[in-house]
Amino acid sequence: MIEVFLNMITISFLTPLWYVFSFSRGWKLFKYLREKRKGDRSKLTQGQANLLLEGPHIDALFMAKSYANLMLLFLMTIFYFPLMPYIPFIAFLGSLFQFWCFKLMFIWSHKAPEYMGSFLAYFFSNSIPYFMILYGVSNFFWLAALRGNNEVGVVSIFTTVFYLILPLKTLFDRISKPLFKKGKN
């Protein structure tokens, strides 16, 4: 279990720190401070100064990696929660830390991002039922291994399957449509 804990710490805290204190940012900061120390003796043109202070572009691969790390953090939290009950606390702190690190880097360092689209957010929000399945399966296997009986695991598996089979969203939409319909004036 120590491997899972170390993996959670790495994903939660070390990856954002590595991003904030990257070598390329440090080298650019060093060149900026060197030129600033020269003062009026600096021979930079305006274009070179702009390039020196300009942050890197935010590319789609970077955003995909950060979403993948966050998704991995949530999946590990859901899967290993029955074995290590303190994992949600680590995941919560790690996701807050990632949020603030990336937010500060977007504000301070990066250029204005291009329009990214909403596909990743849409995919992430629509994968919640599959998280429920993973949670049910993890309860089914881990609780059987820990306790010897598997009543809670069976209940959680049937609850998730019932949730996916029963069209709750469709039923709610059909019930709420007449309630929220605007009348003609």
LUMLO-956446 format. One record per residue (C-alpha): residue number from 1; residue in one letter; x, y, z. Coordinates in nm, 4 decimals, always signed. Layout:
<sites>
<site pos="NUM" code="a" u="X" v="Y" w="Z"/>
...
</sites>
This chain:
<sites>
<site pos="1" code="m" u="+0.0000" v="+0.0000" w="+0.0000"/>
<site pos="2" code="i" u="+0.2972" v="+0.2312" w="+0.0389"/>
<site pos="3" code="e" u="+0.3281" v="+0.2361" w="-0.3415"/>
<site pos="4" code="v" u="-0.0290" v="+0.3623" w="-0.3747"/>
<site pos="5" code="f" u="+0.0331" v="+0.6301" w="-0.1129"/>
<site pos="6" code="l" u="+0.3542" v="+0.7465" w="-0.2820"/>
<site pos="7" code="n" u="+0.1814" v="+0.7488" w="-0.6207"/>
<site pos="8" code="m" u="-0.0980" v="+0.9652" w="-0.4773"/>
<site pos="9" code="i" u="+0.1547" v="+1.2082" w="-0.3281"/>
<site pos="10" code="t" u="+0.3443" v="+1.2240" w="-0.6579"/>
<site pos="11" code="i" u="+0.0331" v="+1.2918" w="-0.8638"/>
<site pos="12" code="s" u="-0.1110" v="+1.5362" w="-0.6118"/>
<site pos="13" code="f" u="+0.1877" v="+1.7453" w="-0.5108"/>
<site pos="14" code="l" u="+0.5096" v="+1.6711" w="-0.6969"/>
<site pos="15" code="t" u="+0.3737" v="+1.7014" w="-1.0511"/>
<site pos="16" code="p" u="+0.2421" v="+2.0583" w="-0.9998"/>
<site pos="17" code="l" u="+0.5617" v="+2.1582" w="-0.8174"/>
<site pos="18" code="w" u="+0.7704" v="+2.0219" w="-1.1040"/>
<site pos="19" code="y" u="+0.5570" v="+2.2278" w="-1.3411"/>
<site pos="20" code="v" u="+0.5913" v="+2.5500" w="-1.1394"/>
<site pos="21" code="f" u="+0.9663" v="+2.5138" w="-1.0835"/>
<site pos="22" code="s" u="+1.0593" v="+2.3862" w="-1.4276"/>
<site pos="23" code="f" u="+1.4085" v="+2.4336" w="-1.5682"/>
<site pos="24" code="s" u="+1.2929" v="+2.6356" w="-1.8690"/>
<site pos="25" code="r" u="+1.1055" v="+2.8834" w="-1.6476"/>
<site pos="26" code="g" u="+1.4104" v="+2.9142" w="-1.4215"/>
<site pos="27" code="w" u="+1.6409" v="+2.9781" w="-1.7164"/>
<site pos="28" code="k" u="+1.4078" v="+3.2436" w="-1.8545"/>
<site pos="29" code="l" u="+1.3826" v="+3.4080" w="-1.5125"/>
<site pos="30" code="f" u="+1.7617" v="+3.4054" w="-1.4801"/>
<site pos="31" code="k" u="+1.8005" v="+3.5793" w="-1.8195"/>
<site pos="32" code="y" u="+1.5336" v="+3.8332" w="-1.7246"/>
<site pos="33" code="l" u="+1.7002" v="+3.9170" w="-1.3923"/>
<site pos="34" code="r" u="+2.0415" v="+3.9420" w="-1.5624"/>
<site pos="35" code="e" u="+1.9066" v="+4.1941" w="-1.8136"/>
<site pos="36" code="k" u="+1.7196" v="+4.3826" w="-1.5413"/>
<site pos="37" code="r" u="+2.0428" v="+4.4154" w="-1.3410"/>
<site pos="38" code="k" u="+2.2142" v="+4.5723" w="-1.6414"/>
<site pos="39" code="g" u="+1.9585" v="+4.8521" w="-1.6360"/>
<site pos="40" code="d" u="+2.0250" v="+5.1155" w="-1.9029"/>
<site pos="41" code="r" u="+2.3266" v="+4.9253" w="-2.0343"/>
<site pos="42" code="s" u="+2.0997" v="+4.6452" w="-2.1604"/>
<site pos="43" code="k" u="+2.1055" v="+4.6139" w="-2.5392"/>
<site pos="44" code="l" u="+1.7786" v="+4.4259" w="-2.5807"/>
<site pos="45" code="t" u="+1.5380" v="+4.5367" w="-2.8482"/>
<site pos="46" code="q" u="+1.1697" v="+4.5663" w="-2.7632"/>
<site pos="47" code="g" u="+1.0914" v="+4.2435" w="-2.9466"/>
<site pos="48" code="q" u="+1.3607" v="+4.0530" w="-2.7551"/>
<site pos="49" code="a" u="+1.2326" v="+4.1937" w="-2.4250"/>
<site pos="50" code="n" u="+0.8794" v="+4.0896" w="-2.5126"/>
<site pos="51" code="l" u="+0.9965" v="+3.7364" w="-2.5942"/>
<site pos="52" code="l" u="+1.1919" v="+3.7217" w="-2.2706"/>
<site pos="53" code="l" u="+0.8900" v="+3.8151" w="-2.0596"/>
<site pos="54" code="e" u="+0.6347" v="+3.6226" w="-2.2595"/>
<site pos="55" code="g" u="+0.5295" v="+3.2918" w="-2.1144"/>
<site pos="56" code="p" u="+0.4872" v="+2.9676" w="-2.3065"/>
<site pos="57" code="h" u="+0.1752" v="+2.8810" w="-2.4997"/>
<site pos="58" code="i" u="-0.0773" v="+2.6581" w="-2.3328"/>
<site pos="59" code="d" u="-0.1055" v="+2.3650" w="-2.5670"/>
<site pos="60" code="a" u="-0.3740" v="+2.0991" w="-2.5789"/>
<site pos="61" code="l" u="-0.1254" v="+1.8284" w="-2.4779"/>
<site pos="62" code="f" u="-0.0504" v="+2.0089" w="-2.1516"/>
<site pos="63" code="m" u="-0.4201" v="+2.0461" w="-2.0742"/>
<site pos="64" code="a" u="-0.4802" v="+1.6804" w="-2.1567"/>
<site pos="65" code="k" u="-0.1979" v="+1.5774" w="-1.9212"/>
<site pos="66" code="s" u="-0.3334" v="+1.7864" w="-1.6361"/>
<site pos="67" code="y" u="-0.6864" v="+1.6469" w="-1.6874"/>
<site pos="68" code="a" u="-0.5428" v="+1.2949" w="-1.7061"/>
<site pos="69" code="n" u="-0.3550" v="+1.3446" w="-1.3780"/>
<site pos="70" code="l" u="-0.6696" v="+1.4718" w="-1.2104"/>
<site pos="71" code="m" u="-0.8724" v="+1.1812" w="-1.3491"/>
<site pos="72" code="l" u="-0.6065" v="+0.9357" w="-1.2282"/>
<site pos="73" code="l" u="-0.6167" v="+1.0950" w="-0.8849"/>
<site pos="74" code="f" u="-0.9950" v="+1.0526" w="-0.8659"/>
<site pos="75" code="l" u="-0.9879" v="+0.6953" w="-0.9981"/>
<site pos="76" code="m" u="-0.7200" v="+0.5922" w="-0.7488"/>
<site pos="77" code="t" u="-0.9187" v="+0.7579" w="-0.4710"/>
<site pos="78" code="i" u="-1.2327" v="+0.5704" w="-0.5628"/>
<site pos="79" code="f" u="-1.0623" v="+0.2354" w="-0.6115"/>
<site pos="80" code="y" u="-0.8403" v="+0.2324" w="-0.3009"/>
<site pos="81" code="f" u="-1.0802" v="+0.4047" w="-0.0609"/>
<site pos="82" code="p" u="-1.1918" v="+0.0805" w="+0.1109"/>
<site pos="83" code="l" u="-0.8297" v="-0.0046" w="+0.1925"/>
<site pos="84" code="m" u="-0.7026" v="+0.3406" w="+0.2880"/>
<site pos="85" code="p" u="-0.9794" v="+0.5645" w="+0.4258"/>
<site pos="86" code="y" u="-0.7540" v="+0.8727" w="+0.4399"/>
<site pos="87" code="i" u="-0.7060" v="+0.8827" w="+0.0611"/>
<site pos="88" code="p" u="-1.0005" v="+1.1211" w="-0.0062"/>
<site pos="89" code="f" u="-0.8375" v="+1.3781" w="+0.2213"/>
<site pos="90" code="i" u="-0.5085" v="+1.3507" w="+0.0283"/>
<site pos="91" code="a" u="-0.6963" v="+1.3715" w="-0.3025"/>
<site pos="92" code="f" u="-0.8880" v="+1.6787" w="-0.1862"/>
<site pos="93" code="l" u="-0.5725" v="+1.8582" w="-0.0764"/>
<site pos="94" code="g" u="-0.3916" v="+1.7470" w="-0.3921"/>
<site pos="95" code="s" u="-0.6650" v="+1.8681" w="-0.6244"/>
<site pos="96" code="l" u="-0.6736" v="+2.2052" w="-0.4431"/>
<site pos="97" code="f" u="-0.2955" v="+2.2298" w="-0.4710"/>
<site pos="98" code="q" u="-0.3056" v="+2.1436" w="-0.8427"/>
<site pos="99" code="f" u="-0.5808" v="+2.3983" w="-0.8989"/>
<site pos="100" code="w" u="-0.3881" v="+2.6797" w="-0.7319"/>
<site pos="101" code="c" u="-0.0560" v="+2.5908" w="-0.8952"/>
<site pos="102" code="f" u="-0.2044" v="+2.5847" w="-1.2442"/>
<site pos="103" code="k" u="-0.4184" v="+2.8925" w="-1.1807"/>
<site pos="104" code="l" u="-0.1192" v="+3.0954" w="-1.0654"/>
<site pos="105" code="m" u="+0.0873" v="+2.9729" w="-1.3601"/>
<site pos="106" code="f" u="-0.1891" v="+3.0696" w="-1.6025"/>
<site pos="107" code="i" u="-0.2120" v="+3.4152" w="-1.4463"/>
<site pos="108" code="w" u="+0.1593" v="+3.4844" w="-1.4033"/>
<site pos="109" code="s" u="+0.3416" v="+3.2929" w="-1.6691"/>
<site pos="110" code="h" u="+0.1407" v="+3.1779" w="-1.9666"/>
<site pos="111" code="k" u="+0.0082" v="+3.3643" w="-2.2633"/>
<site pos="112" code="a" u="-0.3629" v="+3.3992" w="-2.3041"/>
<site pos="113" code="p" u="-0.4902" v="+3.0553" w="-2.3995"/>
<site pos="114" code="e" u="-0.6536" v="+2.9730" w="-2.7265"/>
<site pos="115" code="y" u="-1.0135" v="+2.8564" w="-2.7110"/>
<site pos="116" code="m" u="-0.9879" v="+2.5029" w="-2.5734"/>
<site pos="117" code="g" u="-1.3414" v="+2.3792" w="-2.6295"/>
<site pos="118" code="s" u="-1.5570" v="+2.2022" w="-2.3777"/>
<site pos="119" code="f" u="-1.4946" v="+1.8440" w="-2.4870"/>
<site pos="120" code="l" u="-1.2697" v="+1.7525" w="-2.1925"/>
<site pos="121" code="a" u="-1.5076" v="+1.8993" w="-1.9340"/>
<site pos="122" code="y" u="-1.8040" v="+1.7288" w="-2.1028"/>
<site pos="123" code="f" u="-1.6204" v="+1.3957" w="-2.1070"/>
<site pos="124" code="f" u="-1.5121" v="+1.4338" w="-1.7447"/>
<site pos="125" code="s" u="-1.8633" v="+1.5134" w="-1.6199"/>
<site pos="126" code="n" u="-2.0231" v="+1.2347" w="-1.8209"/>
<site pos="127" code="s" u="-1.7826" v="+0.9746" w="-1.6815"/>
<site pos="128" code="i" u="-1.9258" v="+1.0011" w="-1.3283"/>
<site pos="129" code="p" u="-2.1511" v="+0.6931" w="-1.3705"/>
<site pos="130" code="y" u="-1.8429" v="+0.4921" w="-1.4655"/>
<site pos="131" code="f" u="-1.6751" v="+0.6145" w="-1.1467"/>
<site pos="132" code="m" u="-1.9718" v="+0.4680" w="-0.9624"/>
<site pos="133" code="i" u="-1.9173" v="+0.1340" w="-1.1330"/>
<site pos="134" code="l" u="-1.5503" v="+0.1418" w="-1.0382"/>
<site pos="135" code="y" u="-1.6422" v="+0.2245" w="-0.6800"/>
<site pos="136" code="g" u="-1.8866" v="-0.0676" w="-0.6682"/>
<site pos="137" code="v" u="-1.6335" v="-0.3087" w="-0.8181"/>
<site pos="138" code="s" u="-1.3609" v="-0.1945" w="-0.5783"/>
<site pos="139" code="n" u="-1.5951" v="-0.2407" w="-0.2816"/>
<site pos="140" code="f" u="-1.6910" v="-0.5824" w="-0.4127"/>
<site pos="141" code="f" u="-1.3303" v="-0.7039" w="-0.4368"/>
<site pos="142" code="w" u="-1.1617" v="-0.5225" w="-0.1491"/>
<site pos="143" code="l" u="-1.4309" v="-0.5834" w="+0.1111"/>
<site pos="144" code="a" u="-1.4381" v="-0.9532" w="+0.0238"/>
<site pos="145" code="a" u="-1.0614" v="-0.9659" w="+0.0745"/>
<site pos="146" code="l" u="-1.0693" v="-0.7699" w="+0.4015"/>
<site pos="147" code="r" u="-1.3766" v="-0.9078" w="+0.5781"/>
<site pos="148" code="g" u="-1.4357" v="-1.2467" w="+0.4261"/>
<site pos="149" code="n" u="-1.8035" v="-1.1702" w="+0.3614"/>
<site pos="150" code="n" u="-1.9185" v="-0.9574" w="+0.0744"/>
<site pos="151" code="e" u="-2.2632" v="-0.8232" w="+0.1615"/>
<site pos="152" code="v" u="-2.1693" v="-0.4541" w="+0.1301"/>
<site pos="153" code="g" u="-1.9796" v="-0.5194" w="-0.1935"/>
<site pos="154" code="v" u="-2.2777" v="-0.6973" w="-0.3489"/>
<site pos="155" code="v" u="-2.5107" v="-0.4158" w="-0.2422"/>
<site pos="156" code="s" u="-2.2817" v="-0.1511" w="-0.3897"/>
<site pos="157" code="i" u="-2.2462" v="-0.3439" w="-0.7194"/>
<site pos="158" code="f" u="-2.6255" v="-0.3813" w="-0.7488"/>
<site pos="159" code="t" u="-2.6767" v="-0.0143" w="-0.6611"/>
<site pos="160" code="t" u="-2.4440" v="+0.1023" w="-0.9377"/>
<site pos="161" code="v" u="-2.5915" v="-0.1364" w="-1.1939"/>
<site pos="162" code="f" u="-2.9412" v="-0.0262" w="-1.0922"/>
<site pos="163" code="y" u="-2.8393" v="+0.3385" w="-1.1337"/>
<site pos="164" code="l" u="-2.7064" v="+0.2750" w="-1.4839"/>
<site pos="165" code="i" u="-2.9995" v="+0.0639" w="-1.6007"/>
<site pos="166" code="l" u="-3.2760" v="+0.2844" w="-1.4603"/>
<site pos="167" code="p" u="-3.3199" v="+0.5938" w="-1.6791"/>
<site pos="168" code="l" u="-3.3284" v="+0.8444" w="-1.3916"/>
<site pos="169" code="k" u="-3.2435" v="+1.1467" w="-1.6047"/>
<site pos="170" code="t" u="-3.5181" v="+1.0689" w="-1.8546"/>
<site pos="171" code="l" u="-3.7727" v="+1.0183" w="-1.5762"/>
<site pos="172" code="f" u="-3.6718" v="+1.3438" w="-1.4082"/>
<site pos="173" code="d" u="-3.6932" v="+1.5337" w="-1.7386"/>
<site pos="174" code="r" u="-4.0422" v="+1.3976" w="-1.8083"/>
<site pos="175" code="i" u="-4.1669" v="+1.4807" w="-1.4604"/>
<site pos="176" code="s" u="-4.0107" v="+1.8247" w="-1.4418"/>
<site pos="177" code="k" u="-4.0998" v="+1.9371" w="-1.7962"/>
<site pos="178" code="p" u="-4.4638" v="+2.0205" w="-1.7131"/>
<site pos="179" code="l" u="-4.3603" v="+2.1795" w="-1.3818"/>
<site pos="180" code="f" u="-4.1096" v="+2.4223" w="-1.5309"/>
<site pos="181" code="k" u="-4.2990" v="+2.4996" w="-1.8504"/>
<site pos="182" code="k" u="-4.3618" v="+2.8681" w="-1.8994"/>
<site pos="183" code="g" u="-4.7215" v="+2.9654" w="-1.9492"/>
<site pos="184" code="k" u="-4.8485" v="+3.1807" w="-2.2350"/>
<site pos="185" code="n" u="-4.9184" v="+3.5418" w="-2.1426"/>
</sites>
